[in-house]
């Protein structure tokens, strides 16, 4: 997938019972960013998101799957789908981050290395690759570049449930959809 182009792309991969799991995916660019977004439908809420190179590994009601992020191609994966709790506290990451809920307001604040970042909504999941922090909240999905100390909004209008980061990709789930954005670390 060429993310430098703004042409919408709609891919529908039809499958039989013996073929890879079905997915419908489209790539389109958000109005406030140069990057295209891949959207893929899943069967139920996807969990266990992790990125290996340009491949997303995830689980849904049908079991384990891989999604080739460059090609928007899904395949079944023979891997156990162990439940993994979302990281709502941003704990145990390669970067020091603390989630706090000031007062009774609807929004969390995430303190990263002593700098506060106001979120829109409550934190649902949080991951880091060491130099960046991806956060899914009830209202938005953001990426914090720790070196530049900049926050970038990734989601168009909705928040996310789970989030993963790896290589040049950030992937999040929202209901039964997966969203992927290519965001090079050097950007």
Phi, psi and omega in degrees: 000128179268105185280354179277351179264148181261004181289124177297146181230130178239121178242131173234119181256109180275144185221153171261183180297333182269348185269173177302158182300145181288149175210143168245132184224149175218150177241127177210159185258133174295152183295330186259022182206157177278344187274144175277157179239130175266132177237128182230133179278145177235171176265099185081182182288125178285145179224181174053047181282130170207150185247133176233101184068241178254025181237129174266132172253132181206168177235147171219196183298338179272353181115204183277148181213161168242146174233112176286111189292325179290325187254352183055046182243129182253143175219154176289154182227126177277079179214141179295142179256082179282139179295137178231125179286143175293155182264076183288344180260359185054038183266153174070025181266170178289349179236147179283116179221141180227130177263132175224152181242093182291133178058212180252016182292167183278353187246143175268163171238134177249118177269121181240115181050041177086354179256128180277138175237118178283130179261158168262107180097183181268140179293130177252329179199156187206132177219160180219149172250013179104316180250351179221154179232122178256133184228129173256128176240179178294342185240338188202160171241129184232161175233127177254119174277112187289328179289317180274348185053047180239144177252130179239129176282129180257321183280151181285309185217336184247162175278196181222167179258312180231157180215149176221151177222141178184138182058232179261015188243144166235128181233139176219157176253149175217103187063229181262032178233145172253137177239135180228135176231134175272117182227092181303141182299333182277356183295000000 
